[in-house]
Structure formats: structure tokens, C-alpha cells
């Protein structure tokens, strides 16, 4: 009887921790992809790849800031 019914709401703290964990993984993926694209752009001399890498880097910084703000409030 200790099991949670599927229709009941998940505890706010538990749901927030799961959300933050998933968000942190996505932010990490953005960082890795940005490094790959920036490196690929410099190796191949392709400005397009460098631009994609810079865009992902900007997204990473924005996501990291959002993560820390939400984490601080939680």
C-alpha cells in the first residue's frame, strides 16, 4: 500500500530534482556539442561550423545560468 498511484501528483521536490537532473544533462550536451563544432570549424576552416559552435556556446551559458537560478530557488 506504500506504492504511489499513477494518478497522484508527484511530490514537488521530487519532480523538481528530476527536472533539474534532466536539464543539467541537456546543458552538458550543449557544451560538448559546442566544443565539437568549434573545433571542427577551426580544423576545417569552415565558418559555418564555428558559428554553430558559438550559437551552442551561447545556449550553454544561458542554460547554465537558468540552471543555477532555479537551483538556488529550489
ZAZANU-218535 format. One record per residue: residue in three letters; x, y, z of N, C-alpha, C in turn. Coordinates in Angstrom, 2 decimals, padded with zeros to 5 digits, always signed. Each point is the difference from the previous one (the first is absolute). Layout:
N
r / n_c1 / n_c2 / n_c3 / ca_c1 / ca_c2 / ca_c3 / c_c1 / c_c2 / c_c3
Ala / X / Y / Z / X / Y / Z / X / Y / Z
...
# end
This chain:
74
r / n_c1 / n_c2 / n_c3 / ca_c1 / ca_c2 / ca_c3 / c_c1 / c_c2 / c_c3
Unk / +000.81 / -001.20 / +000.00 / -000.81 / +001.20 / +000.00 / +000.85 / +001.26 / +000.00
Unk / +001.33 / -000.12 / +000.12 / +000.86 / +001.17 / -000.01 / +000.28 / +000.52 / -001.40
Unk / -000.37 / -000.76 / -001.02 / +000.25 / +000.43 / -001.36 / -000.89 / +001.17 / -000.36
Unk / +000.56 / +000.88 / -000.82 / -000.74 / +001.18 / -000.42 / -000.85 / -000.35 / -001.21
Unk / -001.26 / +000.38 / +000.07 / -000.90 / -000.24 / -001.13 / +000.43 / +000.87 / -001.18
Unk / -000.14 / -000.50 / -001.22 / +000.46 / +000.77 / -001.16 / -000.75 / +001.31 / -000.21
Unk / -001.20 / +000.13 / +000.53 / -000.76 / +001.22 / -000.22 / +000.27 / +001.07 / +001.06
Unk / +000.77 / -000.34 / +001.04 / +000.32 / +000.97 / +001.04 / +001.15 / +000.90 / -000.46
Unk / +000.01 / +001.23 / +000.50 / +001.06 / +000.94 / -000.34 / +001.30 / -000.42 / +000.68
Unk / +001.08 / +000.21 / -000.70 / +001.32 / -000.27 / +000.56 / +000.35 / +001.17 / +000.92
Unk / +000.69 / -000.32 / +001.06 / +000.44 / +001.03 / +000.94 / +000.78 / +001.07 / -000.77
Unk / -000.22 / +001.25 / +000.34 / +000.63 / +001.11 / -000.71 / +001.51 / -000.10 / +000.04
Unk / +000.56 / -000.34 / +001.13 / +001.46 / -000.10 / +000.14 / +000.55 / -001.10 / -000.90
Unk / -000.68 / -001.14 / -000.02 / +000.44 / -001.12 / -000.83 / -000.09 / +000.35 / -001.48
Unk / -001.07 / +000.63 / -000.39 / -000.16 / +000.41 / -001.40 / +001.02 / +001.03 / -000.40
Unk / +000.32 / +000.93 / +000.89 / +000.98 / +001.05 / -000.29 / +001.39 / -000.61 / -000.15
Unk / +000.35 / -000.96 / +000.87 / +001.31 / -000.64 / -000.10 / +000.15 / -000.75 / -001.32
Unk / -001.05 / -000.67 / -000.43 / +000.04 / -000.73 / -001.27 / +000.14 / +000.99 / -001.16
Unk / -000.73 / +001.10 / +000.06 / +000.07 / +001.01 / -001.04 / +001.40 / +000.61 / -000.07
Unk / +000.58 / +000.32 / +001.16 / +001.34 / +000.59 / +000.02 / +001.04 / -000.98 / -000.52
Unk / -000.16 / -001.27 / +000.31 / +000.93 / -001.01 / -000.48 / -000.03 / -000.09 / -001.52
Unk / -001.20 / -000.02 / -000.56 / -000.15 / -000.06 / -001.45 / +000.54 / +001.27 / -000.65
Unk / -000.29 / +001.14 / +000.60 / +000.46 / +001.28 / -000.53 / +001.52 / +000.06 / +000.02
Unk / +000.61 / -000.48 / +001.06 / +001.45 / +000.01 / +000.11 / +000.64 / -000.87 / -001.08
Unk / -000.61 / -001.13 / -000.31 / +000.52 / -000.86 / -001.07 / -000.08 / +000.71 / -001.35
Unk / -001.09 / +000.72 / -000.25 / -000.13 / +000.73 / -001.26 / +001.01 / +001.13 / -000.10
Unk / +000.24 / +000.69 / +001.10 / +001.00 / +001.07 / +000.01 / +001.38 / -000.58 / -000.27
Unk / +000.30 / -001.14 / +000.58 / +001.27 / -000.67 / -000.25 / +000.15 / -000.42 / -001.45
Unk / -001.08 / -000.48 / -000.59 / +000.02 / -000.38 / -001.41 / +000.27 / +001.22 / -000.88
Unk / -000.60 / +001.13 / +000.32 / +000.26 / +001.23 / -000.77 / +001.46 / +000.39 / +000.08
Unk / +000.60 / -000.14 / +001.17 / +001.41 / +000.34 / +000.16 / +000.88 / -000.90 / -000.86
Unk / -000.26 / -001.30 / +000.06 / +000.80 / -000.95 / -000.78 / -000.16 / +000.27 / -001.50
Unk / -001.23 / +000.21 / -000.45 / -000.22 / +000.27 / -001.42 / +000.64 / +001.31 / -000.44
Unk / -000.03 / +001.01 / +000.86 / +000.62 / +001.28 / -000.38 / +001.51 / -000.16 / -000.16
Unk / +000.63 / -000.75 / +000.88 / +001.44 / -000.24 / -000.11 / +000.31 / -000.76 / -001.27
Unk / -000.81 / -001.00 / -000.32 / +000.21 / -000.78 / -001.22 / -000.13 / +000.88 / -001.24
Unk / -001.06 / +000.80 / -000.08 / -000.21 / +000.83 / -001.17 / +001.05 / +001.10 / -000.13
Unk / +000.40 / +000.62 / +001.11 / +001.04 / +001.03 / -000.07 / +001.32 / -000.62 / -000.46
Unk / +000.35 / -001.16 / +000.55 / +001.23 / -000.68 / -000.40 / -000.05 / -000.41 / -001.47
Unk / -001.12 / -000.54 / -000.41 / -000.17 / -000.41 / -001.40 / +000.10 / +001.20 / -000.93
Unk / -000.56 / +001.13 / +000.44 / +000.07 / +001.22 / -000.81 / +001.42 / +000.49 / -000.17
Unk / +000.79 / -000.04 / +001.07 / +001.38 / +000.45 / -000.11 / +000.87 / -000.99 / -000.77
Unk / -000.25 / -001.29 / +000.17 / +000.78 / -001.00 / -000.73 / -000.28 / +000.06 / -001.49
Unk / -001.27 / +000.11 / -000.36 / -000.36 / +000.01 / -001.42 / +000.02 / +001.40 / -000.61
Unk / +000.09 / +001.02 / +000.83 / -000.01 / +001.37 / -000.50 / -001.38 / +000.45 / -000.45
Unk / -001.04 / -000.68 / +000.45 / -001.37 / +000.29 / -000.40 / -000.64 / +000.94 / +001.02
Unk / -000.38 / +001.19 / -000.46 / -000.61 / +000.97 / +000.90 / -001.38 / -000.43 / +000.46
Unk / -000.69 / -000.78 / -000.82 / -001.34 / -000.46 / +000.38 / +000.06 / -000.85 / +001.28
Unk / +000.93 / -000.94 / +000.05 / +000.12 / -000.85 / +001.18 / +000.39 / +000.81 / +001.23
Unk / +000.90 / +000.99 / -000.20 / +000.36 / +000.85 / +001.12 / -001.21 / +000.79 / +000.50
Unk / -000.82 / +000.48 / -000.92 / -001.21 / +000.74 / +000.37 / -000.99 / -000.86 / +000.77
Unk / -000.16 / -001.24 / -000.44 / -000.88 / -000.93 / +000.72 / +000.55 / -000.25 / +001.40
Unk / +001.31 / -000.16 / +000.11 / +000.63 / -000.21 / +001.30 / -000.17 / +001.18 / +000.92
Unk / +000.13 / +001.21 / -000.54 / -000.18 / +001.21 / +000.82 / -001.46 / +000.11 / +000.45
Unk / -000.94 / -000.31 / -000.90 / -001.42 / +000.01 / +000.36 / -000.30 / -000.98 / +001.12
Unk / +000.57 / -001.19 / -000.09 / -000.19 / -001.00 / +001.06 / +000.67 / +000.44 / +001.30
Unk / +001.11 / +000.69 / -000.11 / +000.68 / +000.51 / +001.20 / -000.87 / +001.05 / +000.69
Unk / -000.62 / +000.86 / -000.78 / -000.92 / +001.00 / +000.57 / -001.18 / -000.70 / +000.67
Unk / -000.53 / -001.03 / -000.66 / -001.10 / -000.77 / +000.59 / +000.45 / -000.69 / +001.28
Unk / +001.24 / -000.48 / +000.02 / +000.51 / -000.66 / +001.20 / +000.09 / +000.98 / +001.17
Unk / +000.53 / +001.19 / -000.25 / +000.14 / +001.00 / +001.07 / -001.38 / +000.39 / +000.53
Unk / -000.94 / +000.21 / -000.92 / -001.36 / +000.36 / +000.41 / -000.63 / -001.12 / +000.82
Unk / +000.15 / -001.23 / -000.45 / -000.55 / -001.14 / +000.73 / +000.65 / -000.19 / +001.35
Unk / +001.32 / +000.20 / +000.07 / +000.70 / -000.14 / +001.28 / -000.46 / +001.06 / +000.99
Unk / -000.17 / +001.23 / -000.47 / -000.51 / +001.06 / +000.87 / -001.40 / -000.33 / +000.51
Unk / -000.85 / -000.48 / -000.90 / -001.36 / -000.37 / +000.40 / +000.03 / -001.14 / +001.02
Unk / +000.90 / -000.97 / -000.20 / +000.11 / -001.12 / +000.93 / +000.37 / +000.49 / +001.40
Unk / +000.98 / +000.90 / +000.08 / +000.44 / +000.47 / +001.31 / -001.05 / +000.87 / +000.68
Unk / -000.74 / +000.78 / -000.79 / -001.05 / +000.82 / +000.59 / -001.12 / -000.88 / +000.57
Unk / -000.41 / -001.01 / -000.78 / -001.06 / -000.90 / +000.46 / +000.49 / -000.83 / +001.18
Unk / +001.23 / -000.44 / -000.06 / +000.58 / -000.81 / +001.10 / +000.06 / +000.81 / +001.29
Unk / +000.34 / +001.28 / -000.14 / +000.09 / +000.86 / +001.19 / -001.38 / +000.19 / +000.64
Unk / -001.04 / +000.09 / -000.82 / -001.35 / +000.21 / +000.51 / -000.58 / -001.28 / +000.60
Unk / +000.46 / -001.16 / -000.48 / -000.57 / -001.28 / +000.46 / +000.46 / -000.39 / +001.37
# end
